Amino acid sequence: MDCPANPFRFRQECVQGSQYLLHAILALSMQHIAKKSQDEALAQEMQVHRSAATHLYSEALSKSDALVLLDTLLILVNLDVSVC
């Protein structure tokens, strides 16, 4: 069941212009594909996007929309807990 407070709901207005969210989504996607295919190059590329997302996110903490920050934080936490 979906609700307006669902943090995994796609919100078009939140995605536009958010480079940290874009890098976080790319990192999560690459992590998934790298695990399924056992591709080390994708795993390394995932780390590049994860680092970019973390760096840009830390810069944006004081000046960005809270919903975009929450979306990015959920993805970054998911990346951290799913690293094996």
C-alpha positions as CSV (number, residue, x, y, z in Angstrom):
1,M,0.0,0.0,0.0
2,D,1.3,3.4,-0.9
3,C,0.9,6.7,1.0
4,P,2.1,10.3,0.5
5,A,4.8,9.8,3.2
6,N,6.4,6.9,1.4
7,P,10.1,7.8,1.1
8,F,10.5,5.5,-1.9
9,R,7.9,7.3,-4.0
10,F,9.2,9.0,-7.1
11,R,8.8,12.8,-6.8
12,Q,9.7,14.6,-10.0
13,E,10.1,17.9,-8.3
14,C,12.7,16.5,-6.0
15,V,14.9,14.9,-8.7
16,Q,15.4,17.9,-10.9
17,G,18.8,19.4,-10.3
18,S,19.9,17.1,-7.5
19,Q,23.3,15.7,-8.5
20,Y,23.8,14.0,-5.1
21,L,20.5,12.1,-5.6
22,L,21.4,11.1,-9.1
23,H,24.8,9.8,-8.0
24,A,23.1,7.9,-5.1
25,I,20.6,6.2,-7.5
26,L,23.4,5.3,-9.9
27,A,25.5,3.8,-7.1
28,L,22.6,1.7,-5.9
29,S,21.8,0.5,-9.4
30,M,25.4,-0.4,-10.1
31,Q,25.7,-2.2,-6.8
32,H,22.8,-4.3,-7.7
33,I,24.0,-5.2,-11.2
34,A,27.6,-5.7,-9.9
35,K,26.4,-8.2,-7.3
36,K,24.3,-10.1,-9.8
37,S,27.0,-10.2,-12.5
38,Q,30.0,-10.4,-10.2
39,D,31.5,-7.6,-12.3
40,E,34.4,-5.9,-10.4
41,A,34.5,-2.9,-12.8
42,L,30.9,-2.1,-12.0
43,A,31.7,-2.4,-8.3
44,Q,34.5,0.1,-8.7
45,E,32.2,2.5,-10.6
46,M,29.6,2.1,-7.9
47,Q,32.2,3.3,-5.4
48,V,32.9,6.4,-7.6
49,H,29.2,7.3,-7.7
50,R,28.8,6.6,-3.9
51,S,31.7,8.8,-3.1
52,A,30.3,11.6,-5.3
53,A,26.9,11.3,-3.7
54,T,28.3,11.4,-0.2
55,H,30.5,14.4,-1.0
56,L,27.7,16.4,-2.7
57,Y,25.2,15.4,0.0
58,S,27.4,16.7,2.8
59,E,27.7,20.0,0.9
60,A,24.0,20.2,0.4
61,L,22.9,19.5,4.0
62,S,22.4,23.1,5.0
63,K,20.9,24.4,1.8
64,S,18.6,21.8,0.2
65,D,15.0,20.6,0.3
66,A,14.4,18.1,3.1
67,L,12.6,15.6,0.9
68,V,15.5,15.3,-1.5
69,L,17.9,15.0,1.4
70,L,15.8,12.2,2.9
71,D,15.6,10.4,-0.4
72,T,19.4,10.5,-0.8
73,L,20.0,9.5,2.8
74,L,17.8,6.4,2.4
75,I,19.8,5.3,-0.6
76,L,23.1,6.0,1.0
77,V,22.1,4.0,4.1
78,N,20.9,1.2,1.9
79,L,24.2,1.1,0.2
80,D,26.1,0.9,3.5
81,V,24.0,-1.9,5.0
82,S,24.0,-3.9,1.8
83,V,27.8,-3.9,1.2
84,C,29.0,-7.5,1.7
